[in-house]
Amino acid sequence: MEEKEIYNCHTHIFTIDHVPNEFGRTFVPRILSKLLTIKLVKWYYLNFTSRGSYRYKKFRHTLKKVKYALLDFCKKTIVLYVVVELIGFFLNWIFNILIHFFKVEYFFSKELRKIANRFLTLGRYSLNYKSQGKIFDLLEKTYAQGTKIVVLSMDMDYMGAGVPIKNYMTQLDELKNVKKTNPDLLPFIFLDPRRVAATKAAKGKKNYATYLRSELQKGSFNGIKMYPALGYYPFDKSLIDSYLFAQEYEIPIMSHCIEGTVFYRGRKKAAWNHHPILKYKKSGEADPIPIPLPQSRNYQWTTNFTHPLNYHCLLDPKLLSEYLGYDCDLSKLKICLAHFGGSKEWYKYEADGWNNYNKNINHAPLAAYQRLKNTLDHGSKRSIWWNASWLSVIYDLMIRYENVYTDVSFILFNEDLFPMLKFILNDPKVSHKILYGTDYYVVTQKKTEKSLFHDLRGYLGEELFFKIAHENPKRYLATKIESS
C-alpha cells in the first residue's frame, strides 16, 4: 500500500542576509551590539572557518602538514622528541585549565548563550548553502519524495535591531522563485501590523495588505505567518482587515507561541506596562483594572505579546468588539499556535500540583469537560496570566475555538515530553488539531532533522504519527481560495 504523504508544517529557510545586523542587541551592551554584528559573523565565517573558506581550510591543512613534518623530524633524536612532547603536553594542560576556568556559563547569561547558538546555526546553514533554494534542497532530502513542507518567511525589518543585508520584500521574491521549481514547498507570507500601517496610504502592490491578499489569492503563498514577539499584540487593529479576509477564505495562520531569542530589541513603550484588554478585580477598586505588565528586560516583557491568552482576546467576539469599539467576530479564524507553548511551559504544567488551571488536561468527554472551570474563564485573569502554563491555555483554546491548532515544532527535540504528547494525542477533544513540524533549521542546534523525524515517528507509532503529519495538516492547510 502506498504511504500517505507527510506534511512538515513548520520550517524556515531564510538566510543570514535576512537577519537584522544588530541581532545581538539587548544581550550585550549597545556598543558591543554595533561591533558584534551579523556582518561580522558572516565575514568571520567566510574567512576563518574551514566550512566557510576553502583558502582557510587549505591553510589549516598546510599547518597540520608542517606540524607532523616537524614531529617526524624530531623523532630522529629522542631528546628533541621528548622536549616537543613535553611542551605539547604542558600547553594542552594550560589550555584545558583556562577553558574550564573561563567556562562560558560563568560569564554569560543563559539568554546570551542561546543567542550565540542561534548565530552559529545561522552561520552553519545560511553561509554554507547561501540561498533559500539550497537550504530547502538540503531539507527536502531528509524526507521521502512528495513530502509537503511549509516554509515560514520572517519579516525582521521592524524588530529594532538594525537593517538586514537583504530586506524582507527581497526575501519574499526569492522564496516565490524557489516555489516555482519546488511544487512541494508551501510558503507562508508574513503579516506585521507595522508594515501594514506604514503602507496603508500606498496604492497597488505597495500597499502591503493589498499585496498580501493578492499573493494569497494567486496561490503564490499558502498561508500567513505571524511573530508577535517582534513587538505587537496579535489583536492589533491594523491586522483586522487581513484577518477578516483570512477567515472568509479559511486561510491558515501560523503564529509563534513560545519564548525565544527572536524578539523586539527596541525600548518598552509606556502603553505596554498594562494589558490593553485583560482586566482583573483589585481589592479596594470599584471597577476591574488592566493587568499590570511590569517587566523591564526585553527578553521578559516581549513574552507578553506572545502569551496564548492574547488569542482568547482575538477570538472571543465580546472581548475583541469592546477593544475595537465595533462588532467583530473572528472566532472562526484558522490559526496554529506554534510550538505548543514550549518545553518550559510543559515542565511548568507537570510540576504544578497546586493550581487547578494546571490540572485541566484529561480525556473527559467534551460535554463533561465544558462543565469544568478552565483557563479562559476561571478565576482572576491576572492569576491565570502569571500562573497558568501556556500548555494548559493552548489546550483550552483548542477546545473552545473550532479552528485553533498547535504544532510540536522545536519542542520535539526533547524526548522527556513524548509521554505527555502521546497522552494528549489520545485525547479526542484535541488530537485532530495537533500538527507535525520541526522548526528546521533553527532546531538543528539541538538535533538533526532526520533524528527528530525518526525519533518521533518511532515513539508515536504509525497511526498517531500520520494523524499529526498527514490528516491534521491537510485539514489545516485546506482553503477556499481555489474554489472561489
Secondary structure, 3 states (H helix, E strand, C coil): CCCCCCEEEEECCCCHHHCCCCCCECCECHHHHCCCCHHHHHHHHHHHCCCCCHHHHHHHHHHHHHHHHHHHHHCCCHHHHHHHHHHHHHHHHHHHHHHHHCCHHHHCCHHHHHHHHHHHHHHHHHCCCCCHHHHHHHHHCCCCCCCEEEEECCCCCCCCCCCCCCCHHHHHHHHHHHHHCCCCEEEEEECCHHHHHHCCCCCHHHCHHHHHHHHHHHCCCCEEEECHHHCCCCCCHHHHHHHHHHHHCCCCEEEECCCCCCCCCCCCCHHHHEEEEEEECCCCCCCCEEEECCCCCHHHHCHHHHCCHHHHHHHCHHHHHHHHCCCCCCCCCCEEEEHHHCHHHHHHHHHCCCCHHHCCCCCCCHHHHCCCCCCCCCCCHHHHHHHCCHHHHHHHHHHHCCCEEEECCCHHHCHHHHHHHHHHHCCCCCHHHEECCCCECHHHHCCCHHHHHHHHHHHHCHHHHHHHHHHHHHHHHCCCCCCC
